[in-house]
Each structure stands twice: as C-alpha cells, then as structure tokens.
Amino acid sequence: MIAAEWFYIVFRIFHIGAGVAWVGSVYFLVVFVQPTSAAIGPAAAPFMTELLGARRLVDRILVLAGVTILAGLILYLKDMNAVGGFGDWVGSSEGLVFTIGGLCAIAAAAIGAFGTRPAVGELLAVGRKIGQASQEGGAPSADLTARVPVLQGKMKVFARVSFALLIVAVLAMATAR
C-alpha cells in the first residue's frame, strides 16, 4: 500500500506541476503577451523573436504538455486498471470526466505541436527574410510583409483554442473526484 501511495504522489506532482506551468504559460501568452505585442506592432518584433526563437517558448511549453500528458496517462491507466478496465472506467462518472479532460489536454498539445509550432517557425523565417531585405537596403516584398499578419492571426487562434481546451481539462481534473 505504501508503494501505491508513493506512486500516486510522484506522478501527481509531475502531472500537476507541469500542468500548472503549461496552463499558466498559455494563459500568460493569450492574455498578456499576444495582446501587448499586437498593441505595440512592429516594435514588438525583437521581443517576440527572442521569446519565440532564441528562448524557444513553444518548444518549452510542448515539453510541459508532454510531461503533463505522460504523467496523467500513467495515473489514468492505473485508475482504469483498479476499476476493472476501460469500459468500466469510462462508464463511471469519474472515469468519463477524466477521459474528457485528458482528451482536451491531448488536443491542446496537438494544436501546439502541429499548428502553433509550424506557424512560429514560418513567422520567424519570414521575419529573418524581412530583416535581411532591410539590411540590404531594400524593402521586403509585399507578399512577404502580407504573410506576417496572416501567421500572427493563425497563432492567435491556435493559442485561444488551446487555452479553451486547457480550461476544460483543468475543470475536468478539478471536479472528477
């Protein structure tokens, strides 16, 4: 029994700790960083380049997502096996709510990995091309500069959808038991 308690304690620490950091990071990005960057306009480019490029914010958030999901999955499987199997687990209100929360978290991580991350990479590449054109004394092409707000809009939508999914996941985790 003591081993089971330690097991739960260790994996809950990883799950909750990484989850708090993940949701908090996305919250800070959606509520503060993105609106501030939009309000400042082109002057925010060096800050965002540092944050997203050099500091690799999205990659770090995805690591937090991975730790959260992996630890949560281990806890989920342990609880599921204790009940008797997947059908019995999902048939219980606790199991159903944990399943919904877990799926929302996985969907948020997938949006980050397959939506946000590629958009950030493309935005950084476009920014480098714009900077290179400016250093060479010419103006960047209209197609290139028109790509920036499109990518920023995509990133804004991805971040907001991820945040909404994470809110559902947090509510599910907080109320399942």
Backbone as ProteinMPNN parsed JSONL, in Angstrom:
{"seq_chain_A": "MIAAEWFYIVFRIFHIGAGVAWVGSVYFLVVFVQPTSAAIGPAAAPFMTELLGARRLVDRILVLAGVTILAGLILYLKDMNAVGGFGDWVGSSEGLVFTIGGLCAIAAAAIGAFGTRPAVGELLAVGRKIGQASQEGGAPSADLTARVPVLQGKMKVFARVSFALLIVAVLAMATAR", "coords_chain_A": {"N_chain_A": [[0.819, -1.202, 0.0], [1.974, 1.218, 0.729], [3.796, 1.634, -1.354], [2.051, 2.102, -3.483], [0.929, 4.517, -2.671], [3.18, 6.218, -2.781], [3.716, 6.056, -5.485], [1.426, 7.337, -6.584], [1.785, 9.874, -5.446], [4.242, 10.79, -6.539], [3.724, 10.777, -9.354], [1.491, 12.446, -9.446], [2.621, 14.84, -8.586], [4.335, 15.395, -10.752], [2.391, 15.507, -12.8], [0.545, 17.519, -11.943], [2.277, 19.677, -11.366], [3.675, 20.167, -13.847], [1.416, 20.591, -15.379], [0.239, 22.889, -14.26], [2.239, 24.75, -14.887], [2.148, 24.588, -17.688], [-0.557, 25.355, -18.385], [-0.539, 27.859, -17.163], [1.467, 29.153, -18.635], [0.333, 29.245, -21.208], [-1.924, 30.765, -20.621], [-0.692, 33.226, -19.838], [0.51, 33.892, -22.244], [-1.737, 34.159, -23.989], [-3.38, 36.064, -22.695], [-1.742, 38.225, -22.005], [0.845, 38.51, -23.45], [0.368, 38.181, -26.315], [-1.736, 40.173, -26.83], [-0.364, 42.503, -26.007], [1.851, 42.513, -27.693], [0.522, 42.825, -30.146], [-0.571, 45.376, -29.76], [1.688, 46.963, -29.607], [2.834, 46.563, -32.062], [4.985, 46.54, -34.962], [7.269, 47.175, -33.495], [7.427, 45.285, -31.525], [8.62, 43.119, -32.603], [11.461, 42.421, -32.156], [11.352, 41.539, -29.454], [9.469, 39.41, -29.577], [10.791, 37.761, -31.385], [13.013, 37.041, -29.894], [11.711, 35.748, -27.723], [10.174, 33.681, -28.968], [11.969, 32.561, -30.789], [14.884, 32.483, -29.959], [14.551, 31.838, -27.209], [12.778, 29.795, -27.457], [10.015, 29.373, -26.745], [7.598, 28.007, -27.467], [8.474, 25.353, -27.863], [9.328, 24.743, -25.276], [6.919, 24.953, -23.87], [5.589, 22.838, -25.061], [7.101, 20.708, -24.081], [6.381, 20.812, -21.383], [3.68, 20.182, -21.755], [3.933, 17.573, -22.708], [5.073, 16.213, -20.479], [3.009, 16.599, -18.629], [0.869, 15.231, -19.889], [1.929, 12.622, -20.17], [2.428, 11.828, -17.474], [-0.194, 12.096, -16.544], [-1.473, 10.185, -18.131], [-0.321, 7.83, -17.174], [-1.301, 7.833, -14.533], [-4.02, 7.72, -15.169], [-4.235, 5.192, -16.458], [-3.549, 3.535, -14.338], [-5.652, 4.054, -12.521], [-7.761, 3.201, -14.143], [-7.227, 0.463, -14.462], [-7.551, -0.306, -11.83], [-10.282, -0.186, -11.536], [-11.231, -2.073, -13.252], [-11.179, -2.08, -16.025], [-11.302, -0.473, -19.286], [-13.968, -0.02, -20.233], [-15.52, -0.163, -17.874], [-14.326, 1.907, -16.494], [-14.754, 4.25, -18.069], [-17.45, 4.16, -17.988], [-18.029, 5.015, -15.463], [-18.733, 8.04, -13.669], [-16.525, 9.498, -12.776], [-14.399, 8.377, -14.292], [-15.277, 9.022, -16.878], [-15.224, 11.84, -16.841], [-12.475, 12.301, -16.352], [-11.529, 11.177, -18.717], [-12.585, 12.918, -20.682], [-11.299, 15.305, -19.908], [-8.6, 14.54, -20.266], [-8.546, 14.01, -23.036], [-9.084, 16.587, -24.011], [-6.765, 17.926, -23.156], [-4.819, 16.525, -24.621], [-5.649, 17.215, -27.197], [-5.161, 19.98, -27.107], [-2.371, 19.975, -26.859], [-1.713, 18.779, -29.298], [-2.589, 20.75, -31.086], [-0.746, 22.713, -30.423], [1.657, 21.425, -31.19], [1.282, 20.752, -33.923], [0.12, 22.932, -35.111], [0.616, 25.573, -33.895], [3.457, 25.48, -33.481], [4.619, 24.997, -36.156], [3.637, 27.362, -37.375], [4.914, 29.362, -35.904], [7.578, 28.795, -36.587], [7.492, 29.395, -39.331], [6.798, 32.108, -39.198], [9.066, 33.175, -37.924], [10.982, 32.631, -39.908], [10.016, 34.233, -42.002], [10.297, 36.711, -40.77], [13.108, 36.814, -40.569], [13.751, 37.003, -43.302], [12.564, 39.44, -43.94], [14.066, 41.125, -42.299], [16.594, 40.715, -43.431], [16.221, 41.795, -45.994], [15.831, 44.449, -45.298], [18.336, 45.07, -44.207], [19.889, 44.93, -46.435], [19.231, 47.191, -47.673], [16.963, 47.372, -49.186], [13.401, 47.235, -49.685], [11.241, 44.868, -48.135], [9.398, 42.349, -49.933], [5.954, 42.785, -50.908], [4.366, 40.54, -50.68], [5.723, 39.094, -48.757], [5.627, 40.751, -46.453], [2.873, 40.806, -46.158], [2.362, 38.294, -45.296], [2.975, 38.159, -42.595], [0.856, 39.266, -40.778], [-1.076, 37.322, -41.317], [0.048, 34.929, -40.38], [0.368, 35.656, -37.7], [-2.306, 35.91, -36.977], [-3.176, 33.253, -37.273], [-1.644, 32.057, -35.25], [-2.713, 33.323, -33.033], [-5.353, 32.334, -33.013], [-4.842, 29.571, -32.718], [-3.621, 29.592, -30.177], [-5.705, 30.565, -28.555], [-7.716, 28.616, -28.896], [-6.36, 26.379, -27.905], [-6.026, 27.253, -25.261], [-8.712, 27.37, -24.404], [-9.391, 24.64, -24.556], [-7.63, 23.704, -22.62], [-8.68, 24.91, -20.353], [-11.083, 23.498, -20.106], [-9.957, 20.976, -19.62], [-8.639, 21.444, -17.151], [-10.85, 22.076, -15.517], [-12.168, 19.621, -15.657], [-10.28, 17.904, -14.444], [-10.225, 19.003, -11.919], [-12.77, 18.536, -10.928], [-13.442, 15.862, -11.169], [-13.224, 13.879, -9.162]], "CA_chain_A": [[0.0, 0.0, 0.0], [2.847, 2.386, 0.786], [4.341, 1.841, -2.702], [0.989, 2.712, -4.293], [0.808, 5.92, -2.275], [4.325, 6.944, -3.34], [3.488, 6.106, -6.925], [0.463, 8.413, -6.835], [2.359, 11.162, -5.048], [5.261, 11.191, -7.519], [3.122, 11.102, -10.647], [0.631, 13.626, -9.288], [3.5, 16.016, -8.555], [4.718, 15.678, -12.144], [1.198, 15.863, -13.568], [0.005, 18.817, -11.514], [3.317, 20.717, -11.511], [3.846, 20.504, -15.263], [0.131, 21.1, -15.87], [0.111, 24.289, -13.814], [3.168, 25.552, -15.692], [1.636, 24.583, -19.062], [-1.747, 26.203, -18.475], [-0.125, 29.219, -16.818], [2.212, 29.708, -19.774], [-0.612, 29.554, -22.282], [-2.714, 31.892, -20.109], [0.122, 34.432, -19.921], [0.684, 34.189, -23.666], [-3.009, 34.581, -24.582], [-3.972, 37.223, -22.031], [-0.826, 39.357, -21.88], [1.901, 38.673, -24.461], [-0.173, 38.412, -27.648], [-2.356, 41.494, -26.97], [0.653, 43.555, -25.877], [2.611, 42.505, -28.945], [-0.336, 43.414, -31.19], [-0.717, 46.809, -29.486], [2.969, 47.633, -29.891], [3.038, 46.471, -33.507], [6.292, 46.089, -35.443], [8.308, 47.361, -32.476], [7.468, 44.083, -30.688], [9.298, 42.045, -33.339], [12.66, 41.89, -31.488], [10.955, 40.801, -28.254], [8.834, 38.158, -29.976], [11.829, 36.939, -31.992], [13.784, 36.492, -28.769], [10.851, 34.853, -26.958], [9.782, 32.51, -29.737], [13.107, 31.977, -31.495], [16.036, 32.159, -29.112], [14.101, 31.196, -25.959], [12.003, 28.623, -27.882], [8.874, 29.285, -25.846], [6.642, 26.972, -27.867], [9.09, 24.054, -27.582], [9.313, 24.545, -23.82], [5.531, 24.693, -23.481], [5.278, 21.484, -25.516], [7.723, 19.778, -23.125], [5.471, 20.792, -20.229], [2.492, 19.441, -22.18], [4.298, 16.155, -22.772], [5.21, 15.7, -19.115], [1.662, 16.582, -18.053], [0.079, 14.168, -20.515], [2.514, 11.315, -19.845], [2.136, 11.525, -16.071], [-1.639, 11.914, -16.456], [-1.81, 8.906, -18.751], [0.081, 6.778, -16.235], [-2.311, 7.845, -13.464], [-5.276, 7.289, -15.787], [-4.184, 3.746, -16.657], [-3.56, 2.898, -13.007], [-7.032, 4.133, -12.026], [-8.597, 2.382, -15.014], [-6.988, -0.939, -14.109], [-8.097, -0.55, -10.486], [-11.733, -0.308, -11.661], [-11.523, -3.312, -13.964], [-10.946, -1.968, -17.456], [-11.697, 0.782, -19.918], [-15.424, 0.133, -20.268], [-15.988, 0.152, -16.518], [-13.761, 3.209, -16.114], [-15.472, 5.299, -18.788], [-18.83, 4.069, -17.547], [-18.182, 5.746, -14.203], [-18.684, 9.492, -13.899], [-15.134, 9.927, -12.583], [-13.629, 7.961, -15.461], [-15.72, 9.792, -18.038], [-14.733, 13.218, -16.721], [-11.025, 12.243, -16.582], [-11.319, 10.914, -20.148], [-12.848, 14.172, -21.397], [-10.197, 16.223, -19.6], [-7.377, 14.066, -20.921], [-8.656, 14.228, -24.477], [-8.936, 18.03, -24.257], [-5.344, 18.25, -22.994], [-4.113, 15.961, -25.775], [-5.998, 18.052, -28.354], [-4.431, 21.253, -26.96], [-0.963, 19.702, -27.173], [-1.631, 18.54, -30.744], [-2.678, 22.068, -31.732], [0.556, 23.35, -30.22], [2.711, 20.75, -31.951], [1.041, 20.691, -35.37], [-0.407, 24.207, -35.581], [1.387, 26.718, -33.393], [4.907, 25.339, -33.709], [4.966, 25.309, -37.551], [3.345, 28.772, -37.669], [6.005, 30.136, -35.301], [8.756, 28.597, -37.437], [7.311, 30.156, -40.573], [6.859, 33.53, -38.863], [10.475, 33.513, -37.688], [11.655, 32.628, -41.217], [9.575, 35.442, -42.706], [10.947, 37.832, -40.082], [14.515, 36.854, -40.99], [13.804, 37.493, -44.686], [12.258, 40.872, -43.898], [15.248, 41.766, -41.727], [17.676, 40.641, -44.417], [15.918, 42.772, -47.045], [16.065, 45.783, -44.725], [19.784, 45.262, -44.069], [20.459, 45.111, -47.768], [18.816, 48.5, -48.149], [15.735, 47.312, -49.969], [12.161, 46.975, -48.943], [10.777, 43.486, -48.332], [8.297, 42.233, -50.894], [4.612, 42.931, -50.346], [3.908, 39.192, -50.322], [6.394, 38.725, -47.509], [5.065, 41.523, -45.341], [1.464, 40.425, -46.003], [2.334, 36.974, -44.642], [3.131, 38.335, -41.144], [-0.413, 39.284, -40.04], [-1.781, 36.05, -41.503], [0.647, 33.984, -39.433], [0.022, 36.108, -36.351], [-3.71, 35.561, -36.775], [-3.226, 31.805, -37.053], [-1.086, 31.773, -33.927], [-3.684, 33.814, -32.05], [-6.458, 31.372, -32.977], [-4.325, 28.331, -32.125], [-3.412, 29.802, -28.742], [-7.003, 30.694, -27.873], [-8.382, 27.311, -28.895], [-5.615, 25.569, -26.935], [-6.353, 27.728, -23.913], [-10.082, 26.926, -24.099], [-9.317, 23.2, -24.293], [-6.949, 23.523, -21.337], [-9.633, 25.279, -19.295], [-11.955, 22.329, -19.96], [-9.156, 19.921, -18.98], [-8.446, 21.802, -15.745], [-12.127, 21.896, -14.839], [-12.413, 18.182, -15.551], [-9.38, 17.329, -13.441], [-10.574, 19.546, -10.592], [-14.09, 18.126, -10.468], [-13.717, 14.456, -11.466], [-13.341, 13.012, -7.963]], "C_chain_A": [[0.861, 1.264, 0.0], [3.422, 2.68, -0.6], [3.304, 2.511, -3.601], [0.83, 4.187, -3.948], [1.955, 6.745, -2.842], [4.193, 7.104, -4.841], [2.562, 7.275, -7.268], [1.055, 9.78, -6.516], [3.339, 11.654, -6.111], [4.619, 11.6, -8.842], [2.146, 12.264, -10.567], [1.469, 14.898, -9.231], [3.924, 16.389, -9.972], [3.523, 16.185, -12.944], [0.701, 17.263, -13.212], [1.027, 19.93, -11.708], [3.502, 21.145, -12.959], [2.561, 21.09, -15.834], [-0.094, 22.554, -15.493], [1.005, 25.189, -14.656], [2.675, 25.664, -17.138], [0.453, 25.54, -19.202], [-1.393, 27.659, -18.15], [0.626, 29.899, -17.952], [1.282, 30.117, -20.9], [-1.498, 30.735, -21.878], [-1.933, 33.207, -20.275], [0.312, 34.862, -21.372], [-0.586, 34.785, -24.267], [-3.498, 35.906, -23.998], [-3.049, 38.439, -22.029], [0.119, 39.543, -23.071], [1.326, 38.977, -25.84], [-0.863, 39.776, -27.778], [-1.35, 42.646, -26.873], [1.466, 43.657, -27.148], [1.809, 43.141, -30.075], [-0.471, 44.921, -31.003], [0.553, 47.58, -29.841], [3.259, 47.619, -31.386], [4.435, 46.008, -33.874], [7.421, 46.256, -34.425], [8.437, 46.144, -31.561], [8.258, 42.95, -31.343], [10.568, 41.549, -32.65], [12.329, 41.068, -30.235], [10.381, 39.431, -28.625], [9.843, 37.21, -30.636], [12.672, 36.283, -30.913], [12.961, 35.431, -28.034], [10.565, 33.559, -27.715], [10.948, 31.805, -30.419], [14.209, 31.526, -30.56], [15.625, 31.41, -27.838], [13.236, 29.968, -26.21], [10.813, 28.349, -26.962], [7.937, 28.13, -26.204], [7.205, 25.581, -27.58], [9.056, 23.751, -26.085], [7.904, 24.269, -23.313], [5.14, 23.277, -23.903], [5.936, 20.42, -24.631], [6.847, 19.668, -21.875], [4.208, 19.996, -20.551], [2.778, 17.942, -22.19], [4.42, 15.522, -21.397], [3.836, 15.572, -18.462], [0.862, 15.405, -18.588], [0.622, 12.796, -20.157], [2.207, 10.917, -18.402], [0.638, 11.293, -15.879], [-2.073, 10.586, -17.033], [-1.45, 7.742, -17.83], [-0.919, 6.695, -15.079], [-3.652, 7.323, -13.975], [-5.307, 5.766, -15.918], [-4.215, 3.0, -15.332], [-4.972, 2.909, -12.433], [-7.959, 3.23, -12.849], [-8.444, 0.908, -14.659], [-7.563, -1.284, -12.743], [-9.609, -0.773, -10.538], [-12.115, -1.594, -12.411], [-11.306, -3.25, -15.456], [-11.538, -0.685, -18.007], [-13.206, 1.0, -19.895], [-16.002, 0.506, -18.917], [-15.54, 1.547, -16.104], [-14.54, 4.346, -16.771], [-16.955, 5.286, -18.424], [-19.093, 4.765, -16.219], [-18.09, 7.242, -14.491], [-17.26, 10.011, -13.742], [-14.285, 9.601, -13.809], [-13.995, 8.748, -16.708], [-15.167, 11.22, -18.001], [-13.22, 13.262, -16.923], [-10.718, 12.005, -18.059], [-11.524, 12.187, -20.964], [-11.712, 15.167, -21.153], [-8.903, 15.827, -20.285], [-7.399, 14.283, -22.421], [-8.526, 15.712, -24.839], [-7.474, 18.457, -24.148], [-4.531, 17.737, -24.181], [-4.4, 16.791, -27.024], [-5.258, 19.389, -28.3], [-2.952, 21.069, -27.307], [-0.773, 19.476, -28.675], [-1.718, 19.849, -31.52], [-1.347, 22.795, -31.605], [1.639, 22.757, -31.106], [2.53, 20.87, -33.461], [0.456, 21.97, -35.961], [0.493, 25.367, -35.188], [2.863, 26.617, -33.757], [5.291, 25.601, -35.171], [4.709, 26.777, -37.913], [4.437, 29.674, -37.095], [7.265, 30.005, -36.15], [8.672, 29.389, -38.727], [7.404, 31.658, -40.307], [8.295, 33.982, -38.617], [11.26, 33.555, -38.998], [11.296, 33.865, -42.022], [10.238, 36.67, -42.089], [12.417, 37.967, -40.462], [14.656, 37.407, -42.402], [13.519, 38.997, -44.744], [13.455, 41.644, -43.357], [16.414, 41.787, -42.699], [17.456, 41.657, -45.537], [16.182, 44.183, -46.551], [17.549, 46.073, -44.589], [20.454, 45.509, -45.413], [20.022, 46.424, -48.4], [17.551, 48.511, -48.977], [14.534, 47.088, -49.076], [11.769, 45.516, -49.166], [9.585, 43.464, -49.284], [6.959, 42.348, -50.168], [4.049, 41.571, -49.919], [4.48, 38.762, -48.972], [5.791, 39.463, -46.321], [3.592, 41.192, -45.108], [1.331, 39.097, -45.276], [2.362, 37.106, -43.112], [1.785, 38.381, -40.421], [-1.226, 38.001, -40.185], [-1.265, 35.02, -40.494], [0.33, 34.372, -37.99], [-1.426, 35.763, -36.019], [-3.894, 34.08, -36.51], [-2.764, 31.462, -35.641], [-2.049, 32.213, -32.822], [-4.837, 32.824, -31.901], [-6.0, 30.068, -32.319], [-4.171, 28.478, -30.611], [-4.734, 29.881, -27.991], [-7.759, 29.368, -27.823], [-7.688, 26.377, -27.902], [-5.963, 25.964, -25.514], [-7.759, 27.283, -23.506], [-10.105, 25.43, -23.779], [-8.654, 22.925, -22.944], [-7.846, 23.909, -20.166], [-10.585, 24.109, -19.042], [-11.211, 21.205, -19.233], [-8.96, 20.201, -17.493], [-9.742, 21.613, -14.956], [-12.458, 20.418, -14.65], [-11.544, 17.562, -14.457], [-9.762, 17.776, -12.03], [-11.877, 18.98, -10.055], [-14.356, 16.637, -10.602], [-13.933, 13.61, -10.216], [-14.387, 13.521, -7.034]], "O_chain_A": [[0.523, 2.255, -0.647], [3.527, 3.843, -0.988], [3.644, 3.391, -4.392], [0.619, 5.014, -4.834], [1.735, 7.852, -3.333], [4.515, 8.152, -5.398], [2.874, 8.094, -8.132], [0.835, 10.738, -7.256], [3.269, 12.808, -6.534], [4.939, 12.657, -9.387], [1.993, 13.001, -11.542], [1.067, 15.927, -9.773], [3.879, 17.56, -10.35], [3.628, 17.17, -13.676], [0.466, 18.088, -14.095], [0.675, 21.016, -12.168], [3.489, 22.337, -13.267], [2.607, 21.986, -16.677], [-0.56, 23.353, -16.305], [0.585, 26.262, -15.089], [2.778, 26.731, -17.743], [0.471, 26.433, -20.048], [-1.894, 28.58, -18.795], [0.44, 31.09, -18.199], [1.42, 31.196, -21.475], [-1.787, 31.605, -22.699], [-2.469, 34.184, -20.797], [0.277, 36.051, -21.686], [-0.529, 35.794, -24.971], [-3.977, 36.77, -24.733], [-3.529, 39.573, -22.049], [0.182, 40.634, -23.639], [1.753, 39.939, -26.478], [-0.604, 40.484, -28.751], [-1.478, 43.646, -27.578], [1.743, 44.756, -27.63], [2.352, 43.908, -30.87], [-0.483, 45.666, -31.982], [0.489, 48.713, -30.318], [3.859, 48.554, -31.916], [5.014, 45.174, -33.178], [8.424, 45.545, -34.494], [9.457, 45.987, -30.888], [8.533, 41.935, -30.704], [10.75, 40.335, -32.559], [12.945, 40.032, -29.984], [10.768, 38.414, -28.048], [9.755, 35.994, -30.464], [13.005, 35.102, -31.01], [13.46, 34.341, -27.755], [10.701, 32.469, -27.16], [10.917, 30.589, -30.605], [14.44, 30.33, -30.388], [16.289, 30.453, -27.44], [12.984, 29.186, -25.294], [10.633, 27.235, -26.469], [7.532, 27.365, -25.329], [6.476, 24.714, -27.099], [8.783, 22.62, -25.684], [7.716, 23.441, -22.422], [4.429, 22.591, -23.168], [5.376, 19.337, -24.455], [6.603, 18.571, -21.372], [3.724, 19.227, -19.72], [1.96, 17.142, -21.734], [3.925, 14.418, -21.174], [3.534, 14.565, -17.823], [0.247, 14.667, -17.819], [-0.157, 11.888, -19.867], [1.774, 9.794, -18.144], [0.24, 10.395, -15.137], [-2.954, 9.928, -16.48], [-2.205, 6.775, -17.726], [-1.333, 5.602, -14.694], [-4.335, 6.569, -13.281], [-6.286, 5.126, -15.536], [-4.842, 1.947, -15.223], [-5.442, 1.895, -11.918], [-8.84, 2.573, -12.296], [-9.437, 0.186, -14.568], [-8.009, -2.408, -12.515], [-10.162, -1.469, -9.686], [-13.205, -2.13, -12.213], [-11.253, -4.296, -16.103], [-12.185, 0.083, -17.294], [-13.669, 2.094, -19.57], [-16.864, 1.378, -18.818], [-16.28, 2.279, -15.447], [-14.939, 5.297, -16.099], [-17.633, 6.306, -18.547], [-20.238, 5.07, -15.886], [-17.44, 7.655, -15.451], [-16.835, 10.879, -14.503], [-13.543, 10.451, -14.302], [-13.124, 9.101, -17.504], [-14.698, 11.737, -19.015], [-12.721, 14.165, -17.595], [-9.76, 12.563, -18.594], [-10.72, 12.497, -21.843], [-11.223, 15.796, -22.091], [-8.191, 16.676, -20.822], [-6.4, 14.691, -23.013], [-7.924, 16.051, -25.858], [-6.997, 19.258, -24.952], [-3.655, 18.439, -24.687], [-3.498, 17.042, -27.823], [-4.78, 19.876, -29.324], [-2.357, 21.916, -27.974], [0.214, 19.93, -29.254], [-1.0, 20.037, -32.502], [-0.875, 23.416, -32.557], [2.439, 23.482, -31.7], [3.499, 21.065, -34.194], [0.312, 22.081, -37.179], [1.056, 26.053, -36.04], [3.445, 27.567, -34.282], [6.223, 26.369, -35.41], [5.476, 27.369, -38.672], [4.839, 30.645, -37.737], [7.947, 30.998, -36.405], [9.656, 29.984, -39.167], [8.008, 32.396, -41.086], [8.691, 35.061, -39.06], [12.114, 34.423, -39.178], [12.16, 34.477, -42.65], [10.689, 37.564, -42.805], [12.921, 39.074, -40.654], [15.566, 38.188, -42.678], [14.153, 39.73, -45.503], [13.818, 42.691, -43.892], [17.141, 42.777, -42.776], [18.403, 42.307, -45.979], [16.697, 45.02, -47.293], [17.982, 47.2, -44.827], [21.46, 46.212, -45.503], [20.4, 46.732, -49.53], [17.115, 49.572, -49.424], [14.649, 46.793, -47.886], [11.946, 44.986, -50.263], [8.86, 44.451, -49.413], [6.849, 42.05, -48.979], [3.342, 41.472, -48.917], [3.794, 38.144, -48.158], [5.483, 38.852, -45.297], [3.112, 41.286, -43.978], [0.282, 38.812, -44.699], [1.824, 36.249, -42.412], [1.582, 37.584, -39.505], [-1.979, 37.634, -39.283], [-2.048, 34.331, -39.84], [0.056, 33.507, -37.158], [-1.728, 35.366, -34.894], [-4.668, 33.688, -35.636], [-3.403, 30.683, -34.932], [-2.175, 31.542, -31.797], [-5.249, 32.513, -30.783], [-6.696, 29.526, -31.46], [-4.552, 27.583, -29.855], [-4.864, 29.319, -26.903], [-8.375, 29.043, -26.808], [-8.351, 25.668, -27.146], [-6.173, 25.104, -24.659], [-7.964, 26.862, -22.368], [-10.769, 25.008, -22.832], [-9.067, 22.022, -22.216], [-7.773, 23.295, -19.102], [-10.861, 23.769, -17.891], [-11.764, 20.561, -18.341], [-9.099, 19.299, -16.666], [-9.731, 21.056, -13.858], [-12.968, 20.017, -13.604], [-12.032, 16.783, -13.639], [-9.635, 17.015, -11.071], [-12.074, 18.945, -8.841], [-15.418, 16.179, -10.18], [-14.764, 12.702, -10.232], [-14.623, 12.926, -5.983]]}, "name": "protein", "num_of_chains": 1, "seq": "MIAAEWFYIVFRIFHIGAGVAWVGSVYFLVVFVQPTSAAIGPAAAPFMTELLGARRLVDRILVLAGVTILAGLILYLKDMNAVGGFGDWVGSSEGLVFTIGGLCAIAAAAIGAFGTRPAVGELLAVGRKIGQASQEGGAPSADLTARVPVLQGKMKVFARVSFALLIVAVLAMATAR"}
